[in-house]
Amino acid sequence: MLSLGGHRKSYQDTLDYGTAVTMQHGQSPPASTTLSEMVANNTTSFAQHASDLQRTGMAQNMAAVRQNRQNCKVIGTSQHNKRVKSVQTVRTVDIFVSRLQPQTAEAEPTDCVNEMKGDLSVLDVSCTRLKSRYEDLYKSMHVAIKVDAIDLQKAIYLFMLAESWPAGLFISRYPQKTWTTKR
């Protein structure tokens, strides 16, 4: 007889443990159950369950935990409750527009943005003329579009679509300045 974990087990029980691999998950045997009874009942030992979790279930389980952590943020949408008001958060979508004709006025890209916005709430559009390498051939502009923070991803998607802008224009995100603090 062998003594395993405070229980007396026979040599046959230790041999039966090798066949315990085919047991089902999620069931725990009673404390007085021998290994041969576990195999007969088709249940999983703790060690087997732990190795199965390491092999397959841990990554899936952690993904579910991460997803639950991300889902804890809520943005209110009620139109009836007006007792408390939120601060309007404004974000800017900066776009670089190039290959415009040299005689293009600064109001024309603004009109283009207002035409393509559809149902998107655009708060302000400002255009700034940039110095082009060959000013007699083309003009470049920085277009700053201010939108509500809730609509930021939708605005970026809309204003970066090739179908939104006239044919032949070069459109890209305008590079943000890197702010450094002096120490």
C-alpha positions as CSV (number, residue, x, y, z in Angstrom):
1,M,0.0,0.0,0.0
2,L,1.1,3.6,-0.8
3,S,0.2,6.6,1.3
4,L,-0.8,9.5,-0.9
5,G,-2.2,12.7,0.7
6,G,-3.1,11.1,4.0
7,H,-5.2,8.4,2.3
8,R,-4.2,4.8,1.8
9,K,-4.2,3.9,-1.8
10,S,-3.5,0.7,-3.5
11,Y,-1.0,0.2,-6.3
12,Q,-4.0,-0.4,-8.7
13,D,-5.4,3.1,-7.7
14,T,-2.1,4.8,-8.7
15,L,-2.2,3.0,-12.1
16,D,-5.8,4.1,-12.6
17,Y,-4.7,7.7,-12.2
18,G,-3.0,7.5,-15.6
19,T,-6.3,6.9,-17.3
20,A,-7.9,9.8,-15.5
21,V,-7.0,12.1,-18.4
22,T,-10.4,11.4,-20.1
23,M,-12.5,12.7,-17.2
24,Q,-14.9,15.6,-17.6
25,H,-14.3,19.2,-16.4
26,G,-16.1,21.0,-13.7
27,Q,-16.8,18.1,-11.4
28,S,-15.0,17.6,-8.2
29,P,-15.1,14.2,-6.4
30,P,-15.9,13.8,-2.8
31,A,-13.0,13.8,-0.4
32,S,-13.3,10.1,0.4
33,T,-13.2,9.1,-3.3
34,T,-10.4,6.8,-4.5
35,L,-8.7,7.3,-7.8
36,S,-10.3,4.2,-9.2
37,E,-13.7,5.5,-8.2
38,M,-12.8,8.8,-9.9
39,V,-12.0,7.0,-13.1
40,A,-15.2,5.0,-12.9
41,N,-17.3,8.2,-12.3
42,N,-15.5,10.0,-15.1
43,T,-14.5,13.0,-13.0
44,T,-11.4,15.2,-13.2
45,S,-8.7,15.4,-10.6
46,F,-7.5,18.9,-9.5
47,A,-4.1,18.4,-11.1
48,Q,-5.7,17.4,-14.4
49,H,-8.1,20.4,-14.2
50,A,-5.2,22.7,-13.5
51,S,-3.1,21.4,-16.4
52,D,-6.2,21.7,-18.7
53,L,-6.7,25.4,-17.6
54,Q,-3.0,26.1,-18.3
55,R,-3.2,24.5,-21.7
56,T,-6.5,26.0,-23.0
57,G,-8.6,27.9,-20.5
58,M,-6.4,30.5,-18.9
59,A,-6.1,32.7,-21.9
60,Q,-9.8,32.6,-22.6
61,N,-10.6,33.2,-18.9
62,M,-8.3,36.2,-18.7
63,A,-9.8,37.7,-21.9
64,A,-13.2,37.5,-20.3
65,V,-11.9,39.3,-17.1
66,R,-10.3,42.0,-19.3
67,Q,-13.5,42.5,-21.2
68,N,-15.5,42.8,-17.9
69,R,-13.0,45.5,-16.7
70,Q,-13.5,47.5,-20.0
71,N,-17.2,47.3,-19.8
72,C,-17.5,49.1,-16.5
73,K,-17.5,52.6,-18.1
74,V,-20.9,54.0,-19.0
75,I,-21.9,57.2,-20.8
76,G,-25.4,58.4,-20.1
77,T,-27.9,59.0,-23.0
78,S,-31.1,59.9,-21.2
79,Q,-33.0,62.9,-22.7
80,H,-35.5,63.0,-19.9
81,N,-33.2,63.5,-16.9
82,K,-32.0,67.1,-17.1
83,R,-31.2,67.8,-13.4
84,V,-27.4,67.4,-13.9
85,K,-25.5,68.3,-17.0
86,S,-22.2,67.1,-18.3
87,V,-19.4,69.1,-19.6
88,Q,-19.1,69.1,-23.4
89,T,-15.8,67.6,-24.3
90,V,-14.5,68.8,-27.7
91,R,-11.8,67.0,-29.7
92,T,-10.1,68.2,-32.9
93,V,-9.5,66.1,-36.0
94,D,-6.5,67.6,-37.7
95,I,-6.2,66.9,-41.4
96,F,-3.5,67.8,-43.9
97,V,-4.9,68.6,-47.4
98,S,-2.5,69.0,-50.2
99,R,-2.5,69.2,-54.0
100,L,-5.1,71.9,-54.0
101,Q,-5.1,74.4,-56.9
102,P,-3.0,77.5,-56.2
103,Q,-6.1,79.8,-56.4
104,T,-8.1,77.8,-53.8
105,A,-9.5,80.1,-51.1
106,E,-9.3,79.1,-47.4
107,A,-13.1,78.9,-47.2
108,E,-13.4,76.2,-49.9
109,P,-12.1,73.3,-47.7
110,T,-14.5,74.5,-44.9
111,D,-17.4,74.3,-47.4
112,C,-16.2,70.8,-48.4
113,V,-16.2,69.6,-44.8
114,N,-19.6,71.1,-44.1
115,E,-21.0,69.4,-47.2
116,M,-19.6,65.9,-46.4
117,K,-20.3,65.9,-42.6
118,G,-23.9,64.6,-43.0
119,D,-25.5,64.1,-39.6
120,L,-22.2,64.4,-37.7
121,S,-22.2,67.4,-35.3
122,V,-19.2,69.6,-36.3
123,L,-18.7,72.5,-33.9
124,D,-16.1,74.4,-35.8
125,V,-13.9,74.2,-38.9
126,S,-10.8,76.2,-39.4
127,C,-8.3,76.2,-42.3
128,T,-4.7,77.4,-42.2
129,R,-2.7,77.8,-45.4
130,L,0.7,76.1,-45.2
131,K,3.8,76.9,-47.2
132,S,4.1,74.5,-50.1
133,R,7.3,73.5,-51.7
134,Y,6.1,74.6,-55.2
135,E,3.5,77.3,-54.4
136,D,2.9,78.1,-58.1
137,L,1.8,74.4,-58.7
138,Y,-0.3,73.5,-55.6
139,K,-1.5,74.7,-52.2
140,S,-1.5,72.8,-48.9
141,M,-3.7,73.4,-45.9
142,H,-4.2,72.3,-42.3
143,V,-7.9,71.7,-41.7
144,A,-8.9,71.6,-38.0
145,I,-12.4,70.1,-37.4
146,K,-13.7,70.3,-33.9
147,V,-16.3,67.6,-32.9
148,D,-17.8,66.3,-29.8
149,A,-15.6,63.6,-28.1
150,I,-18.3,61.0,-28.5
151,D,-18.2,61.4,-32.3
152,L,-14.4,61.5,-32.6
153,Q,-13.9,58.0,-34.1
154,K,-16.8,58.5,-36.5
155,A,-15.4,61.9,-37.6
156,I,-11.9,60.4,-38.1
157,Y,-13.4,57.6,-40.2
158,L,-15.6,60.0,-42.2
159,F,-12.9,62.6,-43.0
160,M,-10.2,60.1,-43.8
161,L,-12.4,58.3,-46.5
162,A,-11.1,58.8,-50.0
163,E,-14.7,59.0,-51.3
164,S,-15.3,62.1,-49.1
165,W,-12.8,64.4,-50.8
166,P,-12.6,65.6,-54.4
167,A,-10.5,63.4,-56.8
168,G,-6.8,64.1,-56.9
169,L,-6.4,65.6,-53.4
170,F,-3.8,64.2,-51.0
171,I,-5.3,63.7,-47.5
172,S,-3.6,62.6,-44.3
173,R,-3.7,63.1,-40.6
174,Y,-1.9,66.3,-39.7
175,P,1.0,65.5,-37.3
176,Q,0.5,66.7,-33.8
177,K,3.1,68.9,-32.1
178,T,5.0,67.2,-29.3
179,W,4.8,69.3,-26.2
180,T,7.7,69.1,-23.9
181,T,7.9,70.5,-20.4
182,K,10.9,72.4,-19.2
183,R,12.5,71.2,-16.0
